[in-house]
């Protein structure tokens, strides 16, 4: 699923950019990591909304396909399929 990779890379980029900005501001060490984590959550929510929707759609489609294949397999095992 391409959308998983795109969303994951996007999250890493948001984190890295915020860490870079906060480092330039003067934060270092644990405080830098903690502040970056706190700020990257809402930033990712806002900036990666389209990618998150694509990811959710792909996951939903994959789950639907899996449920359908599972139902078909169960029907075949019961002998419900008509030939």
Order of alpha helices (4+ residues) and beta strands (2+ residues): alpha-alpha-alpha
